[in-house]
Amino acid sequence: MSRNGHRRLLVLLFLGSLFAPLPAEKPEEVINPRRAGGGFVADGGGVLAPEYVRLIDGVCRDLQAKTTVELAVVTVGDLGGLPIEDFAVRLFKRFAIGAAGKDNGLLLLCSRDDRTVRLEVGYGLEGDIPDALASRLLERGGLPHLKAGFFGRGLFMAVRDIAGTAATAAGKSFFIAEPTAWPAEAVPPKPLARAAAKKKKGWDPLLSSLYFGAGLLGFAALGLGWTLLRFDKARGKAARSKAIGGAKVPTILAWIAAVISFFFILGFGGRFLPPFVAMLAAPGLATASQVLTSRFLRRRLASYRLPCRKCGAAMEMVDDSLDEKFLSAEQAAEEKAGGMDYEFWHCPKCGAEESLATKLGKASKCPQCKRRSLTSSYVTMVAATKEQGGKARVIETCLNPTCNYSKIREHSTPRLSSPGPSSSGASRSHVASFGGGRSGGGGASKKF
């Protein structure tokens, strides 16, 4: 290309920067520079003239070639109401900056309208560039120029200092001289009126964690209230004991919901600690409440006396060791199998008698005699391996002495699954054009 043609191209690129795209609302809207053109700079905020894009990209390319460290530079119009720390973590995760396994990525993020800049540091570089050093790197050369409105000069100086520090930590010599003459700065687009409206409400991980935690506690409280209601309405010790056992169900569901909520909030919020604490504390309190409630109800159960339906007096229950003479052969079989529990009560005041039957879950209903006395046993005949499946036998037997039902079923079991190659690394390399690195949220942010 001739010198005149090169100049025309630079002019066109400069004019294009004046009509930059609208400010990014979400990290998911930021263009990945590696996918777009193979570079390391994404100027979504329209603050960099083409010459500055070339200078900064050249520093990033040299740094990667010498050290494998990947430094991405991204500008946006605004942060869409998100804290720059959350925006940077989500963008870093989406781009997967840094070499896989080394996690040696760096992200320099600058928001034009929020007047904020952040250096996000990958896991593998947090020891070499701690938060205090990251703060000094921003203040050393870049921040004064950014405060003066020279975005190109400020970001170039920041990139130069960051790259030099990362190269030194890797044991490489790295020096980038300042241009003999600074290129002209781009004229950034004016902030849109809608940007202020977007900042009114953003995803707050702390509030979201509190809301989800309160919801889990409310759900657990409703479950315990339902347990208390069932306990008070139940007649008989077996029915009341069954109600106490049901108190575990809301607590288990609360733990499952807590795990799901944790990953949901983490995916949107970017911060680890708030959802972790909330999703650990809420079901933990629910568990403690369930344990205390169960103990309280079991103490009440120990002194429970069934009220007589006729006179209201406290009845006496026939001891389990003596109630066999009241049971039929079928009922005795159901109790032995664990499918039913039968109680017999006697009123010492009026002489009334009452029998109660409570369904239990240790045995199922027999398809032949319809009694809850069907038991099952599982026997492994051929153990499954990684190479081939196995074989198992299920033996169903009814304990009812008047029923001769018995059935044997055999079925195949699947092969044991062997741990295959990790899909996470392949997934990251497929989604991102960077190396597949991760960030733990380390770094520094500065206003200018």
Secondary structure as GFF3:
##gff-version 3
##sequence-region A 1 448
A	DSSP	alpha_helix	3	18	.	.	.	ID=ss1
A	DSSP	three_ten_helix	27	29	.	.	.	ID=ss2
A	DSSP	alpha_helix	33	36	.	.	.	ID=ss3
A	DSSP	beta_strand	41	43	.	.	.	ID=ss4
A	DSSP	alpha_helix	50	67	.	.	.	ID=ss5
A	DSSP	beta_strand	70	76	.	.	.	ID=ss6
A	DSSP	alpha_helix	84	95	.	.	.	ID=ss7
A	DSSP	beta_strand	105	111	.	.	.	ID=ss8
A	DSSP	beta_strand	116	122	.	.	.	ID=ss9
A	DSSP	three_ten_helix	123	125	.	.	.	ID=ss10
A	DSSP	alpha_helix	131	137	.	.	.	ID=ss11
A	DSSP	pi_helix	138	142	.	.	.	ID=ss12
A	DSSP	alpha_helix	143	147	.	.	.	ID=ss13
A	DSSP	alpha_helix	151	169	.	.	.	ID=ss14
A	DSSP	alpha_helix	194	198	.	.	.	ID=ss15
A	DSSP	alpha_helix	205	233	.	.	.	ID=ss16
A	DSSP	alpha_helix	237	245	.	.	.	ID=ss17
A	DSSP	alpha_helix	248	269	.	.	.	ID=ss18
A	DSSP	alpha_helix	273	302	.	.	.	ID=ss19
A	DSSP	beta_strand	316	317	.	.	.	ID=ss20
A	DSSP	three_ten_helix	323	326	.	.	.	ID=ss21
A	DSSP	alpha_helix	329	337	.	.	.	ID=ss22
A	DSSP	beta_strand	340	346	.	.	.	ID=ss23
A	DSSP	beta_strand	353	359	.	.	.	ID=ss24
A	DSSP	beta_strand	374	382	.	.	.	ID=ss25
A	DSSP	beta_strand	390	398	.	.	.	ID=ss26
A	DSSP	beta_strand	406	413	.	.	.	ID=ss27
A	DSSP	alpha_helix	423	431	.	.	.	ID=ss28
A	DSSP	beta_strand	439	447	.	.	.	ID=ss29
###
